[in-house]
Amino acid sequence: MKAVRFKHTNGLTFEQGEINLPEANDDQVLIKVEHVGLSFIDTKVANCPCEDTPNRVFGIDAVGTVEKACKTGFPEPGTRVFWHGDIREQGTMSEFAIVPSHALTVLPANVDGKLAAAAIAPAMCALIALFKLQLNRGDTILIEAAHHPVGQMAVQFAKQLGVGVAACTQAKHKKLVEQLGADLVYTEDNLSALAERLQQHFGEAEVQGALDLTGTQTQQLINHLVFCGRVSCLAGLPAIEQHVLMKKAPNIGIVSLCGSWLSNSVCAQQRMAFIGNVLAEKLEKDEVKLSHLGSVLANNDILIETLDKLADDENITFFCAEMPFN
């Protein structure tokens, strides 16, 4: 079958080639791939040298149609599904993919496949981050880099939970973040004046939860938490001064979509599928808005250009790749 592979022989390159279609076991499903989502996670995968798999198929997130069911018969052939793939295996940018049945989520009939593919990683990261924060209706969340695709998803989902949203972004993205529903949009680089703004808007100078997307302001975000507040980190955990940890005693959660596969935990993978079901319901109810959706061709020059955009902290666009062999 045809596939788009990447390698690092002379810098990052992508090429279309033929690979063997692996044999599915009793618990795996054969899927005809239709759309592949591209996100910040793909930029990290693309930068891995991949010495063990020099011609690895690219792509993690995808939407497709079941060609052959597993032994349980579910999902049955003809069903549209989506999934966040196993980064240890071949990617999704191919004619067909083999996926464990428990990792699949059924895509509602009324949902556009391009939109769903582009939303998978950003939306699932936001949902998991919010789950870790355990916020209640009436609480307030502080979202850093709210213009980022994950931040955009988090703003929308937090508002749907009845949570007050304070969003940090740049002045040029203020209107976008406001349109997504943020109650307070803070556009200054220095967070020193944020407590006063929070007090004026919400009646409290501290927040119950924070979403740290870039890892560049983690300590400042923690400073604005209530005692024993929670922070969800997507970019790992930088060094934090001990006096800040002692003063705030934060509950810190790390968000990793890849972790369910890297830990080889079927339970965690099933939980990911549950998060996928939540996303599917929101997509069906039109509760997920993508401000900018870019549909690109899966060829070398365009993929490299798209990955450069995704790696830029200024990026506000959700991307979906169209397969050149469909």
C-alpha positions as CSV (number, residue, x, y, z in Angstrom):
1,M,0.0,0.0,0.0
2,K,1.1,3.6,-0.5
3,A,2.3,5.7,2.5
4,V,4.0,9.0,3.3
5,R,7.3,8.2,5.1
6,F,9.8,10.6,6.8
7,K,13.5,10.3,7.3
8,H,16.5,12.4,8.4
9,T,19.2,11.3,6.1
10,N,19.9,14.8,4.8
11,G,17.6,16.8,7.0
12,L,13.9,16.1,7.4
13,T,12.2,14.9,4.3
14,F,8.9,13.2,3.4
15,E,8.4,10.9,0.5
16,Q,5.6,8.7,-0.9
17,G,6.4,5.0,-1.2
18,E,5.1,1.5,-0.9
19,I,5.0,-0.5,2.3
20,N,3.6,-3.8,3.2
21,L,0.2,-3.9,4.8
22,P,0.6,-5.6,8.2
23,E,-1.6,-8.5,9.2
24,A,-4.3,-7.6,11.7
25,N,-4.6,-9.8,14.8
26,D,-8.0,-10.8,16.4
27,D,-8.3,-7.5,18.3
28,Q,-7.3,-5.1,15.5
29,V,-9.3,-3.3,12.9
30,L,-8.4,-2.5,9.3
31,I,-9.2,1.1,8.5
32,K,-9.2,3.0,5.2
33,V,-7.6,6.3,6.2
34,E,-9.4,9.4,5.0
35,H,-7.9,12.4,6.9
36,V,-4.8,12.8,9.1
37,G,-4.7,15.5,11.7
38,L,-1.5,17.5,12.3
39,S,-0.7,19.0,15.7
40,F,2.2,20.2,17.9
41,I,2.7,16.5,18.7
42,D,3.7,15.8,15.1
43,T,6.4,18.4,15.3
44,K,8.0,16.5,18.1
45,V,7.7,13.2,16.3
46,A,9.1,14.7,13.1
47,N,12.2,15.9,15.0
48,C,13.0,12.4,16.3
49,P,15.9,10.9,14.4
50,C,14.2,7.5,14.3
51,E,17.3,5.4,13.8
52,D,15.4,2.2,14.5
53,T,12.7,3.0,11.8
54,P,14.5,5.3,9.2
55,N,11.5,5.1,6.8
56,R,8.7,5.4,9.3
57,V,5.2,6.4,8.2
58,F,4.2,9.8,9.4
59,G,1.0,10.9,11.3
60,I,-0.6,10.1,14.6
61,D,-4.2,11.3,14.5
62,A,-6.6,10.1,11.8
63,V,-10.2,9.7,10.6
64,G,-11.2,6.7,8.5
65,T,-13.7,4.0,7.6
66,V,-13.6,0.5,8.9
67,E,-12.8,-2.0,6.1
68,K,-12.5,-5.1,8.2
69,A,-13.7,-5.5,11.8
70,C,-11.9,-7.4,14.6
71,K,-13.2,-10.7,16.1
72,T,-15.9,-8.9,18.2
73,G,-17.3,-7.4,15.0
74,F,-17.2,-3.8,16.4
75,P,-16.9,-1.3,14.9
76,E,-18.5,-3.0,11.9
77,P,-17.3,-2.4,8.3
78,G,-18.5,1.0,6.9
79,T,-18.3,2.7,10.3
80,R,-16.4,6.0,10.4
81,V,-14.0,6.2,13.3
82,F,-11.1,8.4,14.6
83,W,-8.2,7.7,16.9
84,H,-4.9,9.0,18.4
85,G,-2.3,6.5,17.3
86,D,0.5,4.6,18.9
87,I,3.7,6.6,18.4
88,R,5.7,3.4,18.7
89,E,4.1,2.0,15.5
90,Q,3.9,3.0,11.9
91,G,1.9,6.3,11.5
92,T,-1.4,7.0,10.0
93,M,-0.4,8.7,6.7
94,S,-1.1,5.7,4.6
95,E,-3.9,4.1,2.6
96,F,-4.8,1.8,5.4
97,A,-4.1,1.5,9.1
98,I,-4.2,-1.3,11.6
99,V,-5.6,-0.1,15.0
100,P,-6.6,-1.9,18.2
101,S,-10.4,-1.8,18.4
102,H,-10.4,-0.5,22.0
103,A,-8.5,2.7,20.8
104,L,-11.2,3.7,18.3
105,T,-14.0,6.2,18.7
106,V,-17.1,6.2,16.4
107,L,-17.4,9.5,14.5
108,P,-21.0,10.8,14.3
109,A,-22.4,10.9,10.8
110,N,-23.0,14.7,10.8
111,V,-19.4,15.5,11.6
112,D,-17.0,16.7,8.9
113,G,-14.0,14.4,8.8
114,K,-11.4,17.2,8.2
115,L,-12.7,19.1,11.3
116,A,-12.6,16.0,13.4
117,A,-9.1,15.0,12.3
118,A,-7.7,18.5,13.0
119,A,-9.3,18.6,16.4
120,I,-8.2,15.3,17.8
121,A,-5.0,16.1,19.6
122,P,-5.8,19.7,20.7
123,A,-9.2,18.8,22.0
124,M,-8.2,15.6,23.7
125,C,-5.2,17.4,25.4
126,A,-7.6,20.1,26.6
127,L,-10.2,17.6,27.9
128,I,-7.5,15.6,29.8
129,A,-6.0,18.8,31.2
130,L,-9.4,20.0,32.5
131,F,-10.1,16.5,34.0
132,K,-6.9,16.8,35.9
133,L,-7.9,20.2,37.3
134,Q,-11.1,18.9,38.7
135,L,-12.8,22.3,38.6
136,N,-16.3,22.9,39.8
137,R,-19.0,25.2,38.4
138,G,-18.1,28.7,39.6
139,D,-14.4,28.1,39.8
140,T,-11.9,30.1,37.7
141,I,-9.2,28.7,35.4
142,L,-6.2,30.6,34.1
143,I,-5.2,29.5,30.6
144,E,-1.7,30.5,29.3
145,A,-1.2,30.9,25.5
146,A,-5.0,30.7,25.0
147,H,-4.6,31.4,21.2
148,H,-2.8,28.0,20.8
149,P,-5.1,25.3,19.4
150,V,-5.1,23.5,22.8
151,G,-5.8,26.8,24.5
152,Q,-8.7,27.5,22.1
153,M,-10.2,24.1,22.9
154,A,-9.7,24.6,26.7
155,V,-11.5,28.0,26.6
156,Q,-14.5,26.5,25.0
157,F,-14.7,23.4,27.2
158,A,-14.1,25.3,30.4
159,K,-17.0,27.7,29.6
160,Q,-19.2,24.6,28.9
161,L,-18.4,23.4,32.4
162,G,-19.6,26.7,33.9
163,V,-16.0,27.8,34.8
164,G,-14.8,31.4,34.7
165,V,-12.0,31.7,32.2
166,A,-9.0,34.1,32.5
167,A,-6.9,33.8,29.3
168,C,-3.4,35.0,28.7
169,T,-2.5,35.8,25.1
170,Q,-1.0,38.5,22.9
171,A,-2.9,41.7,22.0
172,K,-3.3,40.6,18.4
173,H,-5.2,37.4,19.5
174,K,-7.4,39.2,22.0
175,K,-10.5,39.3,19.8
176,L,-10.2,35.6,18.8
177,V,-10.0,34.5,22.5
178,E,-12.9,36.7,23.5
179,Q,-15.0,35.2,20.7
180,L,-14.3,31.8,22.0
181,G,-15.8,32.8,25.3
182,A,-13.0,33.9,27.7
183,D,-14.3,36.2,30.4
184,L,-11.0,38.0,31.0
185,V,-8.2,38.3,28.4
186,Y,-4.9,39.4,29.7
187,T,-2.4,40.6,27.0
188,E,0.6,41.8,29.0
189,D,3.8,39.9,28.9
190,N,4.4,40.3,32.6
191,L,1.9,38.5,34.8
192,S,2.6,40.8,37.8
193,A,-0.6,42.9,37.2
194,L,-2.7,39.8,36.7
195,A,-3.8,39.4,40.3
196,E,-5.4,42.9,40.3
197,R,-7.2,42.1,37.0
198,L,-8.5,38.9,38.4
199,Q,-9.7,40.6,41.6
200,Q,-11.5,43.3,39.5
201,H,-13.2,40.8,37.2
202,F,-13.9,37.7,39.4
203,G,-13.8,39.2,42.9
204,E,-10.8,37.0,43.8
205,A,-7.1,37.5,43.1
206,E,-6.4,33.8,42.7
207,V,-7.7,30.9,40.6
208,Q,-8.5,27.3,41.4
209,G,-6.8,25.9,38.3
210,A,-4.2,26.8,35.6
211,L,-3.4,25.4,32.2
212,D,0.3,25.7,31.3
213,L,0.8,25.1,27.6
214,T,4.4,26.3,26.9
215,G,6.3,25.7,30.1
216,T,7.7,29.2,30.0
217,Q,5.6,30.7,32.7
218,T,4.9,27.8,35.0
219,Q,6.1,29.4,38.2
220,Q,4.1,32.6,37.5
221,L,1.0,30.6,36.9
222,I,1.4,28.7,40.1
223,N,1.8,32.0,41.9
224,H,-1.7,32.9,40.9
225,L,-3.2,29.6,42.2
226,V,-5.1,29.3,45.5
227,F,-3.4,27.2,48.1
228,C,-3.4,23.5,46.9
229,G,-4.7,24.7,43.5
230,R,-4.1,22.6,40.4
231,V,-2.0,23.1,37.3
232,S,-2.0,21.0,34.1
233,C,1.3,21.1,32.2
234,L,1.6,20.1,28.5
235,A,5.3,21.0,28.0
236,G,6.8,19.1,30.8
237,L,7.8,20.6,34.1
238,P,10.6,23.2,34.4
239,A,12.5,24.0,37.6
240,I,10.3,25.7,40.2
241,E,11.7,27.6,43.2
242,Q,11.1,25.7,46.5
243,H,9.6,28.7,48.2
244,V,6.8,28.8,45.6
245,L,6.1,25.1,46.0
246,M,6.0,25.5,49.8
247,K,3.8,28.6,49.7
248,K,1.2,27.2,47.2
249,A,1.5,23.4,47.6
250,P,0.2,23.0,44.0
251,N,-1.2,19.7,42.6
252,I,0.7,19.3,39.4
253,G,-0.5,17.1,36.5
254,I,1.3,16.3,33.3
255,V,-0.7,15.8,30.1
256,S,0.7,13.2,27.7
257,L,-1.5,11.7,25.0
258,C,1.4,9.4,24.1
259,G,1.7,8.1,27.6
260,S,-1.1,5.5,27.3
261,W,0.9,3.8,24.5
262,L,4.4,4.3,26.0
263,S,3.2,2.8,29.3
264,N,1.7,-0.1,27.4
265,S,-1.4,0.3,29.5
266,V,-4.6,-1.1,27.9
267,C,-6.6,0.6,30.6
268,A,-5.1,4.0,29.8
269,Q,-5.8,3.4,26.1
270,Q,-9.4,2.6,26.8
271,R,-9.6,5.7,28.9
272,M,-8.3,7.7,25.9
273,A,-11.1,6.2,23.8
274,F,-13.5,7.4,26.5
275,I,-12.1,10.9,26.1
276,G,-12.6,10.4,22.4
277,N,-16.3,9.7,23.1
278,V,-16.6,13.0,24.9
279,L,-15.1,14.7,21.9
280,A,-17.4,12.9,19.5
281,E,-20.4,14.1,21.5
282,K,-19.2,17.7,21.4
283,L,-18.5,17.4,17.7
284,E,-22.0,16.0,17.1
285,K,-23.6,18.9,19.1
286,D,-21.4,21.5,17.3
287,E,-19.8,22.5,20.5
288,V,-16.3,22.5,19.1
289,K,-15.3,25.6,17.1
290,L,-12.1,25.7,15.0
291,S,-11.3,29.4,14.3
292,H,-8.9,28.6,11.5
293,L,-8.8,25.2,9.7
294,G,-6.1,24.5,7.2
295,S,-6.4,21.6,4.8
296,V,-3.0,20.7,3.3
297,L,-1.6,18.2,0.8
298,A,0.6,15.5,2.2
299,N,3.8,16.2,0.2
300,N,7.3,17.1,1.3
301,D,7.3,20.9,0.9
302,I,3.8,21.5,2.3
303,L,4.3,19.2,5.3
304,I,7.6,20.9,6.3
305,E,6.0,24.3,5.9
306,T,3.0,23.2,8.0
307,L,5.2,21.7,10.8
308,D,7.1,25.0,10.9
309,K,3.8,26.8,11.5
310,L,2.7,24.3,14.2
311,A,6.0,24.7,16.0
312,D,5.6,28.5,16.1
313,D,4.2,29.8,19.4
314,E,2.1,32.2,17.3
315,N,0.2,29.5,15.5
316,I,-3.6,29.7,15.8
317,T,-4.5,27.2,13.0
318,F,-5.7,23.6,13.2
319,F,-4.4,21.5,10.4
320,C,-5.6,18.4,8.5
321,A,-3.6,16.6,5.8
322,E,-5.3,15.2,2.6
323,M,-3.8,11.9,1.4
324,P,-2.3,12.1,-2.1
325,F,-3.4,8.6,-2.9
326,N,-7.1,8.8,-2.1
